[in-house]
């Protein structure tokens, strides 16, 4: 038991040290400043040429689990590279970010992370035990690379490799869609007249209102059942 405990402690220290060194290096080389916006990211990655792939994946893996939106990376990728390349680097970066977030929650800061997980995630706890792969796959397919989902899976009883393969397969369809249609959508929106933007705003507002009304109905129904 002592050997196992010592090995686990050493693994935690090694992981923390690796993250700290990577973050310091990223700070030293100005990664935070250059990848702070899509335009800056595009300029930096194009200038790095072949090294841009590695810079993209490392920045994604280190920044996304701790608060930088993953959308900044996956929507920028098809604006820089052809869609097959954008898809591959987006998959690699998203998977790497998922593993960093998962490992941080499970091996490094479990007690601290556990306090940050919203109570609504508790409804998935039983599913991660009974249908681990299906749960990981479906939640990744719906919520993608949300940092709280990294943390939730890290705290759950889902085995590492189940999380790995479930996440990988769950990302394929949404990241393919963004990579393949991302540039076309960006060009369409850039050239769209103001009337299209107005219509889109109305549609979004109606969707938000409909979602809010649905949630209120569910909440009132639940309160009525409890009383």
Backbone bond lengths (Angstrom), bond angles and torsions (degrees), N, CA, C in turn:
res aa  C-N    CA-C-N  psi(-1)  N-CA   C-N-CA  omega(-1)  CA-C   N-CA-C  phi
1 X - - - 1.466 - - 1.515 110.86 -
2 X 1.341 116.55 -38.44 1.465 120.15 -178.60 1.516 110.66 -64.92
3 X 1.350 115.34 -38.37 1.458 119.06 179.62 1.509 110.60 -66.01
4 X 1.354 115.98 -42.96 1.459 120.47 179.60 1.516 111.18 -62.38
5 X 1.343 117.06 -43.87 1.457 121.75 179.06 1.518 110.85 -63.06
6 X 1.352 116.33 -41.93 1.459 119.38 179.43 1.516 112.02 -66.04
7 X 1.332 116.73 -39.91 1.467 120.61 178.45 1.514 111.05 -63.96
8 X 1.339 115.71 -40.76 1.457 119.49 178.79 1.518 110.98 -64.40
9 X 1.328 116.66 -41.40 1.464 120.34 178.47 1.522 111.13 -63.89
10 X 1.317 116.85 -41.94 1.467 120.47 178.24 1.525 111.63 -64.36
11 X 1.338 116.96 -37.10 1.463 120.58 178.23 1.517 110.68 -64.58
12 X 1.335 116.15 -40.24 1.462 119.98 178.04 1.524 110.98 -63.06
13 X 1.323 115.42 -46.09 1.464 119.57 -179.26 1.524 111.05 -63.12
14 X 1.336 116.22 -39.91 1.464 119.63 -179.91 1.526 110.71 -65.27
15 X 1.331 116.98 -40.71 1.458 120.41 179.91 1.520 111.20 -66.64
16 X 1.337 116.54 -43.87 1.463 120.20 177.75 1.521 110.81 -61.40
17 X 1.339 116.06 -44.47 1.464 120.25 -180.00 1.525 111.08 -61.89
18 X 1.326 116.81 -41.27 1.453 120.83 179.77 1.522 111.07 -62.46
19 X 1.321 117.41 -45.63 1.460 121.17 179.58 1.519 111.32 -64.02
20 X 1.337 116.55 -43.23 1.466 120.49 -179.75 1.528 110.88 -62.41
21 X 1.331 116.27 -46.64 1.466 119.86 179.75 1.525 110.67 -61.21
22 X 1.336 116.51 -43.08 1.462 119.85 -179.67 1.520 111.50 -64.75
23 X 1.334 117.20 -40.92 1.460 120.36 179.07 1.528 111.75 -66.64
24 X 1.329 116.39 -40.55 1.466 119.87 177.55 1.527 110.20 -63.44
25 X 1.319 116.45 -42.55 1.469 119.81 178.49 1.520 110.91 -63.90
26 X 1.335 116.31 -40.96 1.464 119.61 178.49 1.525 110.99 -62.97
27 X 1.314 115.94 -40.93 1.467 120.65 177.43 1.529 110.97 -64.53
28 X 1.325 115.88 -43.10 1.458 121.50 -177.35 1.528 111.54 -62.84
29 X 1.322 116.50 -38.32 1.460 120.85 -177.42 1.530 113.10 -92.64
30 X 1.337 116.14 6.99 1.460 119.24 174.32 1.512 115.34 75.49
31 X 1.340 117.19 24.39 1.461 119.58 -178.57 1.526 111.19 -63.75
32 X 1.330 117.50 -41.30 1.453 120.57 -178.51 1.531 111.29 -60.11
33 X 1.333 115.76 -43.49 1.451 120.15 -178.23 1.527 111.44 -68.20
34 X 1.333 116.72 -41.46 1.461 120.21 -174.26 1.526 113.02 -78.02
35 X 1.329 118.02 -24.78 1.458 120.56 -178.55 1.518 112.03 -105.87
36 X 1.305 116.57 19.04 1.455 120.23 -178.22 1.514 114.10 -74.53
37 X 1.336 118.80 -17.06 1.461 122.23 -179.77 1.521 108.16 -146.62
38 X 1.343 117.74 157.43 1.462 120.12 -179.63 1.521 113.53 -57.24
39 X 1.336 117.79 -41.31 1.465 120.22 -178.50 1.526 111.34 -65.89
40 X 1.350 116.69 -42.11 1.463 120.64 177.80 1.527 110.48 -66.10
41 X 1.327 116.51 -40.75 1.461 120.22 -179.95 1.519 110.87 -62.32
42 X 1.324 116.48 -44.56 1.466 119.96 -179.63 1.527 110.98 -61.48
43 X 1.333 116.94 -46.34 1.459 120.82 -179.06 1.525 110.73 -60.92
44 X 1.339 116.52 -43.93 1.463 120.76 -177.46 1.517 112.05 -66.59
45 X 1.339 117.33 -45.92 1.455 120.87 -176.43 1.525 112.30 -69.34
46 X 1.321 117.25 -35.90 1.463 120.04 175.84 1.522 110.20 -64.85
47 X 1.315 116.86 -40.24 1.463 121.40 -179.26 1.531 110.86 -66.49
48 X 1.342 117.29 -31.73 1.468 120.80 -179.12 1.527 113.09 -78.31
49 X 1.330 117.10 -12.62 1.468 121.76 179.01 1.532 110.34 55.65
50 X 1.337 118.45 -124.62 1.465 121.33 -176.35 1.514 113.92 -61.05
51 X 1.330 116.70 -33.70 1.462 119.98 178.74 1.531 111.94 -69.36
52 X 1.329 115.68 -14.10 1.462 118.77 179.97 1.510 113.06 -62.63
53 X 1.344 117.94 -32.59 1.464 120.48 178.13 1.531 110.37 -60.73
54 X 1.333 115.00 -48.84 1.469 119.73 -178.61 1.518 110.81 -66.24
55 X 1.335 117.57 -41.32 1.462 120.93 179.31 1.522 110.84 -61.98
56 X 1.322 116.32 -40.97 1.463 121.24 178.80 1.524 110.87 -61.08
57 X 1.334 116.48 -49.00 1.462 120.71 -176.43 1.526 111.06 -66.16
58 X 1.345 117.50 -43.54 1.461 120.26 -178.99 1.527 111.57 -66.66
59 X 1.329 116.30 -43.67 1.469 119.22 178.98 1.519 110.46 -62.90
60 X 1.315 116.98 -42.94 1.464 122.22 177.90 1.530 109.80 -59.13
61 X 1.334 116.63 -50.05 1.462 121.59 -175.65 1.516 112.60 -63.49
62 X 1.341 117.54 -35.28 1.458 120.95 -175.21 1.522 113.44 -88.55
63 X 1.320 117.25 -28.71 1.460 119.87 -173.70 1.528 113.17 -96.63
64 X 1.328 117.51 -39.80 1.465 119.70 -173.66 1.531 113.93 -62.47
65 X 1.333 120.58 -43.06 1.466 118.62 -179.05 1.519 113.91 -63.57
66 X 1.330 117.59 -16.50 1.463 120.69 -175.65 1.528 112.37 -113.85
67 X 1.327 116.87 23.06 1.463 118.32 168.39 1.510 117.85 125.68
68 X 1.341 120.00 -22.34 1.460 120.52 178.94 1.528 108.70 -74.85
69 X 1.331 118.90 124.78 1.468 120.91 -176.12 1.524 112.50 -57.97
70 X 1.326 116.14 132.16 1.455 120.09 177.65 1.513 112.76 -65.42
71 X 1.346 116.40 -24.83 1.451 119.90 178.39 1.517 113.30 -60.66
72 X 1.336 116.98 -29.13 1.457 120.28 177.39 1.515 110.39 -58.76
73 X 1.322 116.54 -35.85 1.458 121.25 -176.89 1.530 111.86 -83.05
74 X 1.335 116.84 -48.87 1.461 118.30 -172.59 1.525 112.48 -73.01
75 X 1.350 117.68 -24.76 1.465 119.10 177.14 1.522 111.74 -85.05
76 X 1.329 116.59 -24.40 1.461 120.07 177.04 1.526 110.92 -75.71
77 X 1.333 116.78 -37.03 1.472 121.13 -174.13 1.531 113.46 -52.71
78 X 1.350 120.10 -49.21 1.471 118.29 -178.71 1.521 113.87 -71.62
79 X 1.338 117.24 -12.55 1.467 119.99 175.45 1.522 111.23 -83.06
80 X 1.329 116.55 -13.56 1.468 120.84 -177.85 1.523 111.29 -104.51
81 X 1.347 116.05 -46.23 1.455 120.87 -173.29 1.527 111.25 -116.94
82 X 1.336 118.29 162.89 1.471 121.07 170.42 1.523 110.00 -57.82
83 X 1.326 116.59 153.14 1.461 118.97 -170.57 1.537 113.93 -58.49
84 X 1.358 121.53 -36.82 1.471 117.68 178.06 1.530 112.65 -61.47
85 X 1.334 116.09 -40.92 1.472 119.66 177.50 1.516 110.68 -67.18
86 X 1.330 116.54 -43.32 1.465 120.50 178.76 1.518 110.89 -59.30
87 X 1.325 116.89 -40.26 1.467 121.04 179.53 1.526 111.08 -64.38
88 X 1.323 117.16 -45.04 1.465 120.91 -177.83 1.528 111.97 -65.55
89 X 1.340 117.89 -45.57 1.467 119.05 -178.49 1.529 110.38 -71.54
90 X 1.341 117.38 -31.81 1.465 119.86 176.62 1.519 110.45 -67.31
91 X 1.331 117.40 -41.50 1.457 120.75 177.24 1.521 110.92 -63.43
92 X 1.334 116.28 -45.16 1.464 119.96 -179.20 1.523 110.86 -64.08
93 X 1.316 117.43 -45.04 1.464 120.80 -179.36 1.515 112.57 -66.64
94 X 1.323 116.51 -42.98 1.466 120.63 -179.86 1.520 111.10 -64.61
95 X 1.329 116.27 -43.82 1.466 120.01 179.14 1.522 110.44 -64.96
96 X 1.326 117.18 -42.38 1.469 120.52 179.14 1.531 110.72 -63.25
97 X 1.321 117.28 -42.53 1.465 120.74 178.33 1.527 110.97 -63.12
98 X 1.324 116.51 -39.02 1.466 120.65 178.56 1.523 111.41 -62.71
99 X 1.326 115.86 -42.01 1.468 119.96 -179.31 1.518 111.72 -69.54
100 X 1.345 116.94 -36.56 1.469 120.02 176.63 1.522 110.02 -63.89
101 X 1.340 116.55 -48.63 1.464 119.70 179.49 1.508 112.58 -63.07
102 X 1.326 116.93 -41.83 1.461 122.48 178.17 1.522 110.85 -61.64
103 X 1.325 116.92 -48.44 1.467 121.69 -178.05 1.525 111.84 -66.76
104 X 1.321 116.85 -38.67 1.462 120.44 178.82 1.526 110.58 -61.17
105 X 1.333 116.21 -42.02 1.464 120.21 -178.99 1.524 112.21 -71.84
106 X 1.328 116.38 -38.92 1.466 119.58 -174.37 1.523 113.03 -81.63
107 X 1.336 117.95 -37.70 1.461 120.41 -169.93 1.524 114.92 -111.09
108 X 1.324 118.14 -18.96 1.467 119.43 -171.21 1.528 112.61 -111.92
109 X 1.316 118.15 -56.88 1.475 120.63 -170.48 1.521 110.78 -128.51
110 X 1.302 116.22 48.56 1.462 121.49 -173.87 1.533 112.32 -58.03
111 X 1.319 117.39 -49.16 1.465 120.85 -177.11 1.524 111.47 -63.79
112 X 1.325 117.09 -41.18 1.467 121.08 -179.45 1.521 111.31 -68.51
113 X 1.338 116.83 -43.20 1.464 121.23 -178.15 1.518 110.95 -67.26
114 X 1.326 116.35 -35.57 1.459 120.50 -177.37 1.526 112.08 -58.76
115 X 1.319 117.02 -31.47 1.461 121.22 179.44 1.529 112.29 -74.18
116 X 1.324 117.03 -17.93 1.454 121.10 -177.01 1.525 113.79 -92.17
117 X 1.331 117.22 -11.73 1.464 120.59 -176.56 1.534 109.69 -77.67
118 X 1.335 118.30 124.06 1.475 120.51 178.26 1.516 111.95 -61.16
119 X 1.315 115.94 150.19 1.465 121.03 -177.69 1.526 111.88 -62.87
120 X 1.347 117.64 -25.79 1.465 119.40 -176.60 1.530 112.55 -64.23
121 X 1.335 117.03 -20.36 1.456 119.51 179.12 1.523 111.92 -73.79
122 X 1.323 117.24 -15.99 1.464 120.12 -176.52 1.530 112.26 -63.25
123 X 1.351 116.97 -24.67 1.462 119.41 -178.98 1.532 111.94 -67.58
124 X 1.339 116.68 -16.33 1.458 120.13 179.35 1.537 112.34 -94.40
125 X 1.329 117.38 -3.18 1.463 120.39 -174.00 1.523 112.13 -61.93
126 X 1.341 116.73 -46.20 1.461 119.68 179.99 1.526 111.02 -64.85
127 X 1.329 116.08 -36.51 1.467 119.71 -178.35 1.520 111.30 -65.74
128 X 1.338 116.97 -33.51 1.466 118.93 179.70 1.520 111.69 -68.94
129 X 1.321 116.90 -20.61 1.467 120.90 177.82 1.524 111.31 -87.52
130 X 1.352 116.23 -43.20 1.467 120.36 -174.89 1.526 112.55 -85.79
131 X 1.336 117.14 -37.10 1.473 121.11 -177.44 1.531 108.31 -134.25
132 X 1.319 115.91 64.59 1.460 121.23 -171.00 1.532 112.26 -60.41
133 X 1.326 116.78 -53.38 1.469 119.13 -175.94 1.523 111.41 -63.49
134 X 1.331 117.37 -46.11 1.461 121.30 -179.03 1.525 110.96 -62.51
135 X 1.333 116.96 -36.99 1.463 120.64 -179.94 1.515 111.02 -68.33
136 X 1.328 116.71 -46.11 1.464 120.24 178.52 1.528 109.90 -60.76
137 X 1.323 116.36 -47.71 1.468 121.16 -178.57 1.524 111.47 -58.73
138 X 1.313 117.27 -48.94 1.467 120.50 -175.30 1.524 112.00 -68.99
139 X 1.339 117.56 -40.46 1.457 119.42 179.94 1.527 111.65 -69.06
140 X 1.328 117.36 -36.31 1.463 120.06 175.97 1.526 110.45 -67.37
141 X 1.316 116.67 -37.51 1.456 120.75 179.51 1.527 111.24 -64.08
142 X 1.335 116.63 -34.15 1.472 121.17 -176.75 1.528 111.86 -89.56
143 X 1.344 116.18 -50.15 1.463 120.36 -172.81 1.530 113.81 -100.22
144 X 1.326 117.01 -3.70 1.447 122.48 177.15 1.528 112.11 59.77
145 X 1.374 114.53 -126.12 1.470 119.07 -171.07 1.538 112.51 -104.84
146 X 1.309 118.02 35.55 1.461 120.59 -178.70 1.533 110.03 -58.06
147 X 1.357 118.16 130.00 1.471 120.35 -178.08 1.528 113.94 -55.86
148 X 1.345 117.05 -36.28 1.462 119.25 179.39 1.521 111.18 -65.96
149 X 1.324 116.66 -28.01 1.460 119.44 177.46 1.526 110.51 -72.69
150 X 1.347 117.35 -37.45 1.469 119.71 172.58 1.532 109.60 -54.81
151 X 1.337 114.44 -49.18 1.459 120.31 -175.91 1.529 111.46 -64.69
152 X 1.333 115.80 -42.78 1.462 120.05 -178.82 1.521 111.31 -60.39
153 X 1.321 116.73 -46.34 1.467 119.49 179.65 1.525 110.98 -66.05
154 X 1.332 117.08 -34.65 1.451 119.66 177.37 1.519 112.56 -63.50
155 X 1.317 116.67 -34.24 1.460 121.46 -179.85 1.532 112.29 -83.18
156 X 1.315 116.40 -18.73 1.469 120.31 -176.65 1.533 111.28 -77.23
157 X 1.327 114.46 -177.62 1.468 120.37 178.23 1.528 112.30 -94.71
158 X 1.318 116.27 11.52 1.467 119.96 179.28 1.526 109.64 -65.29
159 X 1.337 118.78 126.55 1.473 120.72 177.37 1.525 110.92 -62.50
160 X 1.329 115.55 153.61 1.462 120.97 -176.33 1.522 111.56 -55.88
161 X 1.340 117.55 -49.68 1.464 120.20 -175.04 1.513 112.59 -72.50
162 X 1.329 117.66 -27.81 1.465 120.18 173.15 1.516 109.84 -64.85
163 X 1.324 115.72 -42.93 1.463 120.45 176.69 1.520 110.55 -63.77
164 X 1.318 116.49 -41.77 1.470 120.92 -178.21 1.526 110.99 -59.06
165 X 1.346 116.82 -54.86 1.458 120.20 -174.99 1.520 111.90 -74.21
166 X 1.318 118.15 -36.29 1.463 120.64 177.40 1.512 111.61 -63.02
167 X 1.336 116.23 -42.25 1.459 120.80 178.27 1.527 110.93 -66.55
168 X 1.327 115.99 -45.74 1.469 120.58 -177.56 1.530 111.26 -57.85
169 X 1.323 116.62 -47.38 1.459 120.15 -179.00 1.522 111.82 -71.94
170 X 1.331 116.50 -32.84 1.453 119.78 178.80 1.518 113.44 -67.87
171 X 1.325 116.84 -25.62 1.464 120.80 -179.24 1.532 113.26 -82.73
172 X 1.323 117.91 -18.03 1.470 120.56 -169.29 1.529 112.01 -57.90
173 X 1.318 117.69 -53.23 1.465 120.47 -174.59 1.534 112.39 -66.22
174 X 1.348 119.89 -53.26 1.469 118.13 -178.73 1.524 113.80 -62.21
175 X 1.331 118.53 -38.94 1.457 119.80 -179.06 1.525 111.30 -72.96
176 X 1.328 116.96 -32.06 1.461 119.28 174.05 1.524 110.41 -63.91
177 X 1.322 117.25 -42.68 1.463 121.19 -179.82 1.522 111.10 -62.25
178 X 1.330 116.49 -44.79 1.463 119.71 179.68 1.524 110.54 -66.08
179 X 1.326 117.07 -43.11 1.465 120.62 -177.49 1.524 111.74 -66.46
180 X 1.315 116.12 -40.91 1.463 119.96 -175.39 1.525 112.29 -77.78
181 X 1.344 116.72 -41.62 1.461 120.49 -175.34 1.525 113.40 -101.42
182 X 1.343 117.48 -5.77 1.459 120.18 -173.75 1.514 113.90 -57.68
183 X 1.324 117.24 -50.98 1.458 120.15 -177.86 1.524 111.18 -67.05
184 X 1.328 116.88 -38.84 1.467 120.42 179.24 1.520 110.47 -63.82
185 X 1.336 116.29 -41.50 1.460 120.01 178.87 1.524 111.03 -66.33
186 X 1.333 116.56 -40.98 1.458 120.71 179.01 1.534 110.91 -61.66
187 X 1.334 116.47 -43.48 1.455 120.45 179.59 1.529 110.94 -65.91
188 X 1.343 116.60 -39.04 1.459 120.42 179.15 1.526 111.05 -63.71
189 X 1.334 115.98 -46.10 1.458 119.77 -179.00 1.528 111.51 -67.64
190 X 1.326 117.06 -33.72 1.457 120.39 179.55 1.528 111.25 -65.51
191 X 1.338 116.96 -34.37 1.459 121.51 -177.26 1.521 112.98 -95.99
192 X 1.319 117.60 -3.53 1.458 121.13 -175.17 1.527 110.93 -69.72
193 X 1.339 117.76 139.75 1.471 120.81 176.38 1.519 111.36 -71.50
194 X 1.313 115.52 168.00 1.472 120.82 -177.13 1.524 111.95 -62.22
195 X 1.351 117.25 -29.59 1.470 120.06 -179.41 1.533 111.14 -63.50
196 X 1.362 116.48 -36.39 1.463 120.02 178.22 1.521 110.54 -65.64
197 X 1.339 115.89 -42.50 1.460 119.74 178.20 1.528 110.90 -62.72
198 X 1.336 116.24 -39.73 1.459 119.41 178.43 1.516 111.75 -63.83
199 X 1.338 116.44 -42.73 1.468 120.90 178.34 1.525 110.54 -63.78
200 X 1.344 116.16 -43.16 1.466 120.30 179.18 1.527 110.94 -62.06
201 X 1.345 116.13 -38.99 1.467 119.63 178.50 1.514 111.87 -63.18
202 X 1.341 117.06 -40.28 1.464 121.10 178.84 1.529 110.51 -64.96
203 X 1.341 116.09 -42.81 1.469 120.53 179.81 1.523 110.89 -62.14
204 X 1.344 116.29 -45.22 1.465 120.31 179.03 1.523 110.57 -62.07
205 X 1.325 116.90 -43.08 1.468 121.02 -179.93 1.528 110.81 -61.67
206 X 1.338 116.41 -41.27 1.463 119.90 179.26 1.532 111.31 -67.00
207 X 1.328 115.94 -38.63 1.463 119.23 177.61 1.524 111.40 -64.08
208 X 1.321 116.33 -43.68 1.465 120.34 178.61 1.521 110.43 -62.84
209 X 1.339 116.68 -43.52 1.467 120.40 178.66 1.520 110.98 -62.69
210 X 1.341 116.70 -43.55 1.455 120.02 179.35 1.520 112.23 -62.46
211 X 1.349 116.51 -40.79 1.461 120.67 178.26 1.516 110.90 -64.48
212 X 1.333 116.47 -41.42 1.469 120.25 179.98 1.525 110.46 -64.43
213 X 1.341 117.77 -43.43 1.465 121.28 179.83 1.531 110.65 -63.95
214 X 1.342 116.19 -39.19 1.466 119.99 178.62 1.519 111.10 -64.17
215 X 1.336 116.37 -44.17 1.460 119.85 179.71 1.528 111.15 -64.47
216 X 1.333 116.51 -38.89 1.462 119.52 178.30 1.530 111.10 -64.83
217 X 1.325 115.80 -38.78 1.467 119.53 178.69 1.521 110.36 -64.61
218 X 1.345 116.68 -44.14 1.462 120.57 177.93 1.521 110.66 -61.92
219 X 1.340 116.57 -42.39 1.470 120.16 -179.21 1.517 111.40 -63.86
220 X 1.352 117.81 -42.99 1.461 120.59 179.63 1.515 111.45 -66.21
221 X 1.342 115.65 -37.15 1.468 119.24 178.30 1.522 110.79 -64.63
222 X 1.344 115.93 -42.68 1.465 120.21 179.51 1.519 110.89 -64.82
223 X 1.336 116.62 -40.93 1.475 120.00 179.35 1.533 110.35 -65.20
224 X 1.344 116.74 -37.04 1.462 120.16 179.41 1.512 111.84 -67.17
225 X 1.340 117.10 -37.87 1.464 120.52 178.46 1.507 111.78 -67.80
226 X 1.350 116.69 -36.95 1.459 120.55 179.47 1.519 112.31 -68.63
227 X 1.334 116.10 -34.65 1.463 119.39 -179.56 1.538 110.85 -79.14
